[in-house]
Amino acid sequence: MTYKIGLVSLGCAKNQTDAETMLALLLDDGCEAVADPEEADIIIVNTCGFIDSAKQESIDAILEMAQYKESGKCRRLIVTGCLAERYSREILSDLPEVDAILGTGDYDRIAEIIERAFSEDEAPVISGHIDRTPECGLPRVLLTPPYTAYLKIADGCDNNCTYCAIPKIRGHFRSRSIKDIVNEAQELAAGGARELILIAQDTSRYGTDIGTSLPELLEELVKLDGIDWIRVHYFYSEAITKELIDTMARHDKICNYIDIPIQHADDYILRRMARRTTRAEMEEKLAYIRKTLPDCYIRTSIIVGFPGETEEHFKTLYDFVERMRFDRMGVFTYSREEGTPAADFPDQVDENIKAERLDRLMRLQQGISLEKNRGRIGQTLEVLVEGYDAENFLFYGRGRGDSIDVDGKIYFGTEDEVEPGDIISVKIVDASEYDLTGERV
């Protein structure tokens, strides 16, 4: 094929790694990637279908790209990813501009679906294979800066939380082998990656289906030359073991950064969510983390307005956040997802109440974040340089406690030459709610 390819990838990092593989496969097949969709012969929209706002963003992107069939050179519009998997028939029925559908378990068949889109009269669909795992060793073209790379260690999920449609979109939990992951990590390091970010729907359960574990994987990854930071996303509290935390404590390459989506802290709501933990168990786990990794940054995400959440339940959550003092926190209002048990719960919460509770939690967290950041004034932190802010005449980057795209920045002044991807030392001199400012030392 010699088509020019335009790619729009939405949603989470796991979706992004699929997009990176699709792009690499097409480039290997003779295609050319273009940044301007007006120049593209084929436009791929890699969609998210997790919650209502993400679904709407995906639909908007499809409609926006469809315009280039009239104003640009676009001959085929391909929809891939989670929305494509979940609503393939609806997309073809309601969006006739779409020429083909490719689901989450088949992203490695992107060249095939494009060929069929040009040769078949009706829009072809390849989906419904959510438990299929593409072959090992597929290439990737990073959509992150070259010094940072996501590394997907598993796909799918078996947690079956009552609010979540991921098992219906991504299938059962499936771990990759340690050998396969290490081989990919070596290739990423050879390409210039200094930071690896391990991702899955639930990284803490890595290996439980194939007879290994996340600590065993980490022990192999820390041996790799060229990799300076290893960061792990998406721990589930109940699956975090002392062995895992102790492994993190032993290796300087592993960032003391733990991302735990607790979702709630009231035991009644946790049971209704089908979460496998309690508030007391979470408190015990967080205490061990902070005892073993005293400089650890803990990030969480929370859902407010889950069906049946009363003001009393919310107060329990609010008090828990106030006590636990998370370093990073994202808050989301409950999204009623069709096909999930919680969508049929009778006691849905009013949207205005959800928004008000979100606002209260975020205002609480802003104060906690500001206090914690001010406590870092005077400290010297490692910073991965990302770029230069010409408006403020400062360079910026991320510390070990800051993951790409979701956390704050560290701004710093220096008279020395620095390049994106360098890791330097910065002494912190000022702080805001989310960002730090310092000087290179």
C-alpha positions in Angstrom: 0.0 0.0 0.0 1.1 3.5 -0.7 -1.6 5.5 1.1 -1.1 8.6 3.2 -2.4 7.9 6.7 -3.9 10.3 9.2 -4.4 9.0 12.7 -6.4 10.4 15.6 -6.0 8.3 18.8 -8.3 9.0 21.8 -8.6 7.6 25.3 -6.2 5.9 27.6 -2.5 4.9 27.2 -3.5 1.3 26.5 -5.5 2.4 23.5 -2.6 4.5 22.4 -0.2 1.6 22.3 -2.6 -0.2 20.0 -2.6 2.9 17.7 1.2 2.9 17.8 1.3 -0.6 16.5 -1.3 0.0 13.8 0.7 3.0 12.5 3.9 1.0 12.5 2.3 -1.9 10.6 1.0 0.5 8.0 4.4 2.2 7.6 6.1 -1.1 7.2 3.5 -1.8 4.5 4.6 1.2 2.5 2.2 3.9 3.8 3.2 7.4 4.8 2.0 9.1 8.0 0.8 12.7 7.7 0.0 15.2 10.4 -2.5 17.2 8.3 -5.8 15.2 7.8 -6.4 17.2 4.6 -3.5 15.4 3.1 -4.6 11.9 4.2 -6.0 9.3 1.8 -7.1 7.2 4.8 -8.0 8.6 8.2 -8.1 6.3 11.3 -10.0 7.4 14.4 -8.9 5.1 17.3 -11.8 5.6 19.7 -12.5 5.4 23.5 -15.9 4.1 24.7 -15.4 4.0 28.4 -17.8 6.7 29.7 -20.3 9.1 28.1 -18.0 12.0 27.7 -15.3 9.8 26.1 -17.9 8.3 23.7 -19.1 11.8 22.7 -15.5 12.9 22.1 -15.0 9.9 19.9 -18.2 10.6 17.9 -17.3 14.2 17.5 -13.8 13.2 16.2 -15.4 10.8 13.7 -17.7 13.5 12.4 -14.9 16.0 12.2 -12.6 13.7 10.3 -15.5 12.7 8.0 -15.5 16.3 6.7 -12.2 15.6 5.0 -14.0 13.3 2.6 -15.4 16.5 1.1 -12.7 19.1 1.9 -9.6 17.0 1.7 -8.3 13.9 0.0 -9.8 11.3 2.4 -11.1 8.2 0.5 -11.7 5.9 3.5 -12.6 6.6 7.1 -11.7 3.7 9.5 -13.0 3.6 13.1 -11.0 1.4 15.5 -10.7 1.0 19.3 -13.2 0.7 22.1 -16.2 2.5 20.7 -15.8 0.5 17.5 -15.8 -2.7 19.5 -18.7 -1.8 21.6 -21.0 -0.2 19.0 -19.8 -1.4 15.6 -23.3 -1.9 14.1 -24.6 1.3 15.5 -21.7 3.3 14.1 -22.3 1.9 10.6 -26.0 2.5 10.9 -25.8 6.0 12.3 -22.6 7.2 10.7 -22.6 6.3 7.0 -19.4 8.2 6.5 -17.5 5.4 8.2 -16.0 2.8 5.7 -14.8 0.1 8.1 -14.7 -1.0 11.7 -11.9 -2.7 13.5 -12.3 -3.9 17.1 -9.9 -4.0 20.1 -8.7 -7.6 19.7 -7.8 -7.2 16.0 -5.7 -4.0 15.7 -2.9 -5.9 14.1 -5.3 -6.6 11.1 -5.4 -2.9 10.2 -3.9 -3.5 6.7 -6.5 -6.2 6.0 -9.5 -4.0 7.0 -8.2 -1.1 4.8 -7.8 -3.5 1.8 -11.4 -4.8 2.4 -12.7 -1.2 2.7 -11.5 -0.5 -0.8 -12.6 -3.8 -2.3 -16.0 -4.6 -0.7 -19.3 -2.9 -1.4 -20.5 -2.8 2.2 -18.4 -1.4 5.0 -16.5 -4.4 6.5 -16.4 -5.1 10.2 -13.7 -7.0 12.2 -14.7 -7.1 15.8 -16.1 -9.4 18.5 -12.7 -11.0 19.2 -12.1 -9.3 22.5 -10.2 -12.2 24.0 -7.8 -12.4 21.0 -4.2 -11.4 21.7 -2.2 -10.3 18.6 1.1 -12.0 18.0 4.2 -11.0 20.0 6.9 -8.7 18.6 4.8 -6.3 16.6 6.4 -2.9 15.8 5.4 0.4 17.3 5.8 4.1 16.3 5.8 6.0 19.5 3.2 8.8 19.9 5.0 9.9 23.1 8.3 11.7 23.1 11.1 9.2 22.3 12.4 9.3 25.9 9.1 8.0 27.4 7.3 4.9 26.3 4.2 3.1 27.5 4.7 -0.7 27.9 1.4 -2.7 28.0 2.0 -5.8 30.1 -1.6 -7.2 30.0 -5.0 -6.6 28.4 -8.6 -7.1 29.5 -10.0 -7.3 33.0 -11.7 -9.8 35.2 -12.6 -7.5 38.1 -16.2 -7.0 36.8 -16.9 -3.8 38.8 -20.6 -3.0 38.5 -20.0 0.4 36.8 -17.5 -0.7 34.2 -17.9 -2.0 30.6 -14.2 -2.8 30.1 -14.6 -6.6 30.2 -17.2 -6.3 27.5 -14.8 -4.2 25.4 -11.4 -5.6 26.1 -12.2 -9.2 27.2 -10.8 -11.3 30.0 -7.5 -10.5 31.7 -4.5 -11.7 29.7 -0.9 -11.2 30.7 1.9 -11.1 28.3 5.0 -13.3 29.0 7.9 -11.8 30.8 10.2 -12.7 27.8 7.9 -10.8 25.4 7.7 -7.7 27.6 11.5 -7.6 28.2 12.2 -8.0 24.5 9.9 -5.0 23.7 11.5 -3.0 26.6 14.9 -3.7 25.1 13.7 -2.4 21.7 12.3 0.7 23.3 15.5 1.4 25.2 17.5 1.0 22.0 15.2 3.6 20.4 16.0 6.1 23.1 13.4 5.5 25.8 14.7 6.3 29.3 11.3 6.0 31.1 9.0 3.0 30.8 5.5 3.3 32.0 3.9 -0.1 32.6 0.2 -0.2 31.9 -2.7 -2.7 32.0 -6.3 -2.5 33.2 -4.9 -3.9 36.5 -1.1 -4.1 36.6 -1.0 -5.4 40.1 -2.6 -8.7 38.9 0.0 -9.1 36.2 1.0 -12.8 35.8 -1.7 -14.3 38.0 -3.1 -16.1 34.9 0.3 -17.4 33.6 2.1 -18.4 36.8 4.2 -15.3 37.4 3.9 -11.9 39.1 4.6 -8.2 38.8 7.5 -8.4 41.2 9.1 -11.0 39.0 8.6 -8.8 35.9 10.1 -5.8 37.6 13.2 -7.8 38.7 13.9 -8.5 35.0 13.1 -5.0 33.8 15.5 -3.2 36.2 18.4 -5.2 34.6 18.0 -3.4 31.3 20.6 -0.9 30.2 19.4 2.5 29.1 16.3 2.5 31.2 16.5 5.0 34.1 12.9 5.1 35.4 10.3 2.5 35.5 6.8 3.7 36.5 3.8 1.5 37.1 0.1 2.7 36.6 -3.2 1.2 37.7 -2.6 -0.8 40.9 -5.7 -2.2 42.6 -5.4 -1.9 46.3 -6.5 -5.5 47.1 -3.8 -6.9 44.8 -0.9 -4.9 46.1 1.3 -7.2 48.1 4.2 -6.6 50.5 6.4 -8.4 48.1 5.5 -5.8 45.4 6.2 -2.8 47.7 9.4 -4.4 48.9 10.6 -4.9 45.4 10.0 -1.3 44.6 11.9 -0.3 47.7 15.0 -2.3 46.6 15.4 -0.8 43.2 16.2 2.8 42.5 15.1 2.5 38.9 11.5 1.9 40.0 9.8 5.2 40.6 8.2 5.5 44.0 4.9 6.3 42.4 1.8 4.3 43.0 -1.4 4.9 41.1 -4.3 3.3 43.0 -7.8 3.9 41.6 -9.7 3.5 44.9 -13.0 4.8 43.4 -14.6 5.2 46.8 -14.1 4.7 50.6 -17.5 3.9 52.0 -17.8 0.2 52.5 -21.5 0.1 51.4 -20.6 1.9 48.1 -17.6 -0.3 47.6 -19.7 -3.4 47.9 -22.2 -2.0 45.4 -19.4 -1.3 43.1 -18.2 -4.9 43.5 -14.8 -3.7 44.6 -12.8 -6.3 46.5 -11.6 -4.3 49.4 -12.8 -2.2 52.4 -11.8 1.1 53.8 -9.9 -0.5 56.6 -7.9 -2.7 54.2 -7.1 0.3 52.0 -5.9 2.3 55.1 -3.7 -0.6 56.1 -2.2 -1.0 52.6 -1.5 2.8 52.3 0.1 2.8 55.7 2.5 0.0 54.6 3.3 1.8 51.4 4.2 5.0 53.2 6.2 3.2 55.9 8.2 1.2 53.3 8.4 4.0 50.7 8.4 7.2 52.7 9.0 9.4 49.7 6.3 7.7 47.6 3.8 9.7 45.5 0.4 8.2 45.7 -2.1 9.0 43.0 -5.8 7.9 43.0 -9.0 8.3 41.1 -12.5 8.5 42.6 -16.1 8.2 41.4 -18.7 10.4 43.0 -22.5 10.1 42.6 -22.5 6.3 42.3 -26.1 5.0 42.6 -27.2 5.0 46.2 -24.5 7.4 47.4 -26.0 9.5 50.1 -24.6 12.6 51.7 -23.4 10.3 54.6 -21.6 8.0 52.2 -20.0 11.0 50.5 -18.9 12.4 53.9 -17.1 9.1 54.6 -15.3 9.4 51.3 -14.5 13.1 51.9 -13.1 12.4 55.4 -11.0 9.5 54.0 -9.4 11.8 51.4 -8.8 14.4 54.0 -7.0 11.8 56.2 -5.1 9.9 53.5 -3.8 13.1 51.8 -3.1 11.7 48.4 -0.4 13.4 46.4 -2.4 13.3 43.2 -6.2 12.7 42.7 -8.6 12.7 39.8 -12.4 12.8 40.5 -15.1 11.7 38.0 -18.9 11.8 38.2 -20.5 8.4 37.8 -21.4 7.6 34.2 -24.4 5.3 33.7 -23.0 2.7 31.2 -25.5 0.5 29.4 -25.0 -3.2 29.9 -23.4 -2.8 33.3 -25.2 -3.8 36.5 -25.0 -0.4 38.1 -26.9 1.1 35.1 -30.0 -0.7 36.3 -29.7 0.2 40.0 -32.8 2.1 41.0 -31.3 4.9 43.1 -29.4 7.0 40.5 -28.0 10.3 41.8 -29.0 13.7 40.3 -26.4 15.2 38.0 -26.3 18.4 39.9 -25.5 16.6 43.1 -22.8 14.7 41.4 -21.2 17.9 40.1 -21.4 19.6 43.5 -19.7 16.6 45.2 -17.0 16.6 42.6 -16.3 20.3 43.2 -16.1 19.8 46.9 -13.6 17.0 46.6 -11.5 18.8 44.1 -11.4 21.9 46.3 -10.3 19.7 49.2 -7.6 18.1 47.1 -6.3 21.5 45.8 -5.5 22.5 49.4 -3.8 19.1 50.1 -1.8 19.3 46.9 -0.7 22.9 47.6 0.4 21.9 51.1 2.3 18.9 49.9 4.0 20.8 47.1 5.1 23.6 49.5 6.6 20.9 51.6 9.0 20.1 48.7 10.5 23.6 48.7 14.1 23.2 49.4 14.3 19.6 48.2 16.4 18.6 45.2 14.6 16.4 42.8 15.5 14.4 39.7 13.8 15.9 36.6 13.3 14.4 33.2 13.6 17.4 30.8 10.7 17.8 28.4 11.0 21.3 26.8 11.2 25.0 27.1 8.4 27.4 28.0 9.3 30.6 26.0 6.5 32.6 27.7 8.0 32.1 31.1 11.6 31.7 30.0 11.9 28.4 31.9 12.6 24.8 31.0 10.2 22.2 32.3 10.0 18.5 32.9 8.7 15.9 35.2 10.0 14.4 38.5 9.7 10.8 39.6 6.4 11.8 41.1 4.9 13.1 37.9 3.6 10.8 35.1 3.2 12.1 31.6 -0.1 13.9 30.7 -1.8 13.3 34.1 0.4 15.1 36.7 2.1 18.5 37.1 5.3 19.9 35.8 8.6 21.1 37.3 9.7 24.4 35.8 13.4 25.4 36.2 15.9 27.9 35.2 19.4 27.0 34.1 22.3 28.6 32.1 23.5 25.1 31.0 22.6 23.3 27.8 19.8 20.8 28.4 17.9 18.7 25.9 14.6 16.8 26.1 15.3 13.4 27.6 18.1 14.6 29.9 17.7 13.7 33.6 19.0 16.5 35.8 18.9 17.7 39.4 16.6 20.7 40.3 16.3 22.4 43.7 12.7 23.5 44.3 12.2 27.1 45.3 8.5 27.7 44.8 5.2 25.7 44.5 1.6 26.0 43.3 -1.2 23.5 43.6 0.0 21.4 40.8 3.4 22.6 39.6 6.8 23.2 41.1 9.5 25.8 40.2 13.3 25.5 40.8 16.8 26.0 39.7 19.2 23.4 38.2 21.9 22.4 40.6 
